[in-house]
Amino acid sequence: MNLFRVRGILLSVHFSFLIWLAFKAHEGWEEAGWPGLVWSVATLITFFTCVVLHEFGHSFTAMHYGIGVRRILLMPIGGMAEMDDIPRQPKREFLITLAGPMVNFVIAAVLWVAFWLIDVPDEVETYSALGFASELLVWNLAMGIFNLLPAFPMDGGRMLRALLATKMPYLKATFWAVTVGKIITAIGVLLALFAFHMPMLAILFAFIFFAGEMEYRAAKRRELEDAHWRMVLARVYAQGLPPPVEEPPVLSR
């Protein structure tokens, strides 16, 4: 479902997000009736507003470097900014990736300063404005730190690839970033299931595991295609013919 545009970026919601929202609303209703329903829906929407701001951090930084962003898609497991391309310049990829978690840390810092200025008591009621703001601070800290895990294609994994790409070829850097990510996500699945008993977290780690492998395969395919086109262009230039025009692929962050 398409919502609206910001600076040309379409904000969309996957249908599964609406199912998740309905589930949380029902859960709140079961706990505390109408107040619980309103609280659950408000907290979930606020949390995903922070997710959208996180993705805008990536998107606006990418646009600063001339990279188009078609849309941001919201799903129960988070958000995804669909970019026209992923830069192979390590510095650009590092800064674009870092921008997302930094948004969360800025939100958390603003809330922390606000709490310090108004002298918040040690114990805060959950169903209150201060309780809501306190949860928001914790969420943003958790979101920023979690995204910095070096589990490709999460932000930390992309930053790891950018650092590795300064010392080795791009495809090799992707391979090692994905390999590290697989180890971390495999451990994450086991901990989520058997230590924390959080099946949704296990599903998230499993999704990251397979998403990393899919992106590595896409990068490998792109590398082969680039090599093919370099060979074609070399033959074309050798024969004095005009070069063919290739449509650039659309990639997702």
C-alpha positions as a printed Julia matrix, in Angstrom:
253×3 Matrix{Float64}:
  0.0     0.0     0.0
  1.44    3.36   -1.05
  1.18    6.21    1.48
  2.9     9.44    0.35
  6.12   10.87   -1.08
  8.92   12.81    0.59
 11.43   14.47   -1.76
 10.26   12.1    -4.47
 10.69    8.98   -2.31
  7.53    6.85   -2.14
  6.7     5.48    1.3
  4.97    2.09    1.02
  3.64   -0.43    3.53
  3.74   -4.17    2.91
  0.41   -5.92    3.58
  2.05   -8.05    6.27
  2.72   -4.86    8.26
 -1.04   -4.21    8.45
 -1.54   -7.78    9.75
  1.13   -7.15   12.37
 -0.54   -3.86   13.36
 -3.91   -5.62   13.74
 -2.27   -8.33   15.86
 -0.69   -5.77   18.21
 -4.0    -3.9    18.46
 -5.78   -7.11   19.46
 -3.03   -7.89   21.95
 -3.46   -4.46   23.54
 -7.22   -4.9    23.66
 -6.84   -8.25   25.44
 -4.54   -6.69   28.04
 -6.35   -3.45   28.88
 -9.35   -2.84   26.61
 -9.48    0.42   24.65
 -6.56    2.08   26.5
 -4.4    -0.97   25.79
 -5.43   -1.01   22.13
 -4.65    2.7    21.68
 -1.34    2.33   23.52
 -0.23   -0.68   21.46
 -1.13    0.93   18.13
  0.45    4.28   19.09
  3.7     2.68   20.26
  3.99    0.51   17.14
  3.32    3.43   14.79
  5.82    5.6    16.69
  8.44    2.86   16.56
  8.04    2.49   12.8
  8.13    6.26   12.41
 11.66    6.0    13.83
 12.32    3.2    11.33
 11.21    5.52    8.51
 13.48    8.29    9.81
 16.33    5.75    9.91
 15.7     4.92    6.24
 15.45    8.61    5.35
 18.92    8.99    6.85
 20.22    6.45    4.33
 18.12    7.87    1.49
 18.95   11.55    1.86
 22.67   10.79    2.18
 22.47    8.65   -0.97
 20.66   11.47   -2.8
 23.47   13.82   -1.7
 25.8    11.61   -3.75
 23.46   11.62   -6.75
 21.92    8.19   -6.12
 18.17    7.98   -6.72
 15.88    6.39   -4.13
 12.58    5.07   -5.49
 10.76    4.07   -2.33
 10.98    3.01    1.29
  9.09   -0.22    2.05
  7.92   -0.94    5.6
  7.61   -4.56    6.74
  7.13   -6.15   10.18
 10.87   -6.88   10.31
 11.84   -3.27    9.5
 12.27   -0.95    6.53
 14.14   -1.06    3.23
 15.2     1.85    1.03
 15.23    0.84   -2.63
 18.08    2.69   -4.32
 18.9     2.92   -8.02
 22.44    1.8    -7.29
 24.78    0.9    -4.45
 28.03    2.88   -4.67
 31.24    0.92   -4.96
 33.26    3.75   -3.53
 33.95    2.57    0.06
 33.71    6.05    1.6
 30.31    6.74    0.05
 28.87    3.37    1.02
 30.21    3.77    4.56
 28.66    7.24    5.03
 25.32    6.3     3.44
 25.11    3.27    5.71
 26.22    5.08    8.86
 23.57    7.79    8.38
 20.72    5.43    9.34
 21.9     4.43   12.84
 23.08    7.99   13.48
 19.46    9.18   13.13
 18.45    6.79   15.92
 21.32    7.91   18.14
 20.38   11.58   17.6
 16.75   10.88   18.58
 17.93    9.01   21.69
 20.34   11.84   22.58
 17.6    14.49   22.26
 15.3    12.49   24.53
 18.09   11.91   27.05
 18.85   15.64   27.22
 15.13   16.37   27.63
 14.92   13.91   30.53
 17.98   15.48   32.13
 16.52   18.99   31.83
 13.14   18.11   33.37
 14.64   15.87   36.09
 12.64   12.71   35.44
 12.07   10.49   38.52
 13.76    7.09   38.73
 10.44    5.23   38.41
  8.14    6.21   35.54
  4.62    4.92   34.95
  4.44    2.79   31.8
  1.15    4.21   30.51
  2.23    7.86   30.61
  3.9    10.44   28.37
  7.2    10.0    30.23
  6.9     6.22   30.02
  6.24    6.49   26.3
  9.26    8.78   25.8
 11.41    6.47   27.9
 10.48    3.5    25.71
 11.2     5.6    22.63
 14.69    6.39   23.91
 15.42    2.7    24.58
 14.01    1.65   21.18
 16.2     4.07   19.29
 19.31    3.06   21.18
 18.49   -0.6    20.55
 17.71    0.03   16.87
 20.94    1.91   16.3
 23.1    -0.65   18.1
 21.36   -3.67   16.53
 21.8    -2.26   13.03
 25.52   -1.86   13.64
 25.96   -5.62   14.05
 28.39   -6.71   11.3
 25.77   -9.02    9.79
 25.53   -8.25    6.08
 23.28   -6.84    4.6
 22.54   -4.95    7.82
 24.18   -1.57    8.25
 27.12   -2.93   10.24
 27.76   -5.54    7.57
 27.73   -2.94    4.8
 30.13   -0.77    6.77
 32.38   -3.81    7.19
 32.3    -4.39    3.43
 33.16   -0.75    2.79
 36.18   -1.02    5.1
 37.28   -4.32    3.52
 36.84   -2.84    0.02
 39.61   -0.35    0.78
 42.03   -3.31    0.99
 40.62   -5.87   -1.47
 38.38   -6.14   -4.57
 34.7    -5.3    -4.08
 33.4    -8.84   -4.72
 35.91  -10.39   -2.31
 34.99   -7.79    0.32
 31.32   -8.71   -0.18
 32.13  -12.41    0.23
 33.89  -11.89    3.55
 31.23   -9.49    4.85
 28.54  -12.04    3.97
 30.53  -14.87    5.59
 30.91  -12.93    8.85
 27.21  -12.08    8.65
 26.23  -15.74    8.26
 28.18  -16.71   11.37
 26.59  -13.91   13.42
 23.05  -14.56   12.2
 23.36  -18.33   12.74
 24.41  -17.66   16.34
 21.57  -15.12   16.58
 18.97  -17.68   15.5
 20.15  -20.18   18.12
 20.2   -17.57   20.89
 16.79  -16.2    19.92
 15.2   -19.65   19.96
 16.87  -21.38   22.89
 18.16  -18.59   25.16
 15.64  -15.77   24.76
 12.66  -17.75   23.37
 11.91  -15.0    20.82
 10.75  -16.63   17.55
 10.26  -13.29   15.77
 13.9   -12.38   16.43
 14.94  -15.79   15.1
 12.92  -15.15   11.92
 14.61  -11.76   11.55
 18.08  -13.32   11.84
 17.12  -16.04    9.35
 15.9   -13.39    6.91
 19.2   -11.51    7.24
 21.12  -14.76    6.67
 19.4   -15.49    3.34
 19.27  -11.83    2.26
 23.05  -11.63    2.58
 23.53  -14.71    0.41
 21.12  -13.36   -2.21
 22.92  -10.02   -2.37
 26.31  -11.74   -2.71
 24.97  -13.76   -5.65
 23.6   -10.55   -7.2
 27.0    -8.84   -6.76
 28.74  -11.84   -8.32
 26.3   -11.82  -11.25
 26.84   -8.09  -11.69
 30.59   -8.63  -11.72
 30.25  -11.22  -14.5
 27.93   -8.94  -16.46
 30.37   -6.04  -16.13
 33.2    -8.26  -17.37
 31.02   -9.33  -20.32
 30.2    -5.74  -21.26
 33.83   -4.68  -20.98
 34.7    -7.43  -23.44
 31.85   -6.41  -25.79
 32.85   -2.75  -25.68
 36.47   -3.65  -26.37
 35.38   -5.51  -29.51
 33.04   -2.68  -30.56
 35.71   -0.02  -30.18
 38.15   -2.22  -32.05
 35.7    -2.38  -34.99
 34.88    1.34  -34.85
 31.14    0.83  -34.11
 28.99    2.9   -31.7
 28.77    1.18  -28.26
 25.5    -0.47  -27.16
 23.43    1.16  -24.42
 22.85   -0.87  -21.25
 20.0    -0.08  -18.85
 21.34    0.14  -15.28
 19.82   -2.43  -12.87
 17.71   -1.38   -9.89
 19.21   -2.45   -6.58
 17.82   -2.44   -3.05
 19.79   -1.36   -0.03
